[in-house]
């Protein structure tokens, strides 16, 4: 998986934060209030919408690819000693909500400061191949589990199903990410 692809998947995890930023600046749930928030910084919102659409489409394509590759790949790995990782994904997400929600849409220094924060977090995400640290996976009904040390599973199955199901996972490329 390429670096640009990993960055795009990482950026998709910020969709809920983008919605929270928008809601934070919304005075009331009316169309004129929506327009007012947009007019605070139209360039910011246009870029944000464009980047988020691309990243969400990429995430959907990636999940479809995982599912297809899992069906077509005959090499399956036995899954044992499964540990839920959903809470860690949510904790990872929560740590960056407060600084992002402090964003001032009318201040480019505030926007740049938050972009730097996201960039620093993204370096960790990309260098550690942490594609599973994406809150959108949890929101979409996926679960994240670890097994055999630091191998990660992305699946829609619950932990009890994996434990009693004698599940086998498909490795994604040569990464530590598996799919069931």
Secondary structure, DSSP 8 states (H G I E B T S, - for coil): --HHHHHHHHHHTTHHHHHHHHHHH-SSSSHHHHHHHHHH-HHHHHHHHHHHHHHHHHHHHHHHHHHHHHHH----EE--S-EE-HHHHHHHHHTTHHHHHT--TT-HHHHHHHHHHHHHHHHHHHHTT-TT--HHHHHTT-EEEEETTTEEEEESS-HHHHHHTT-EEEE-TTSSEEE-
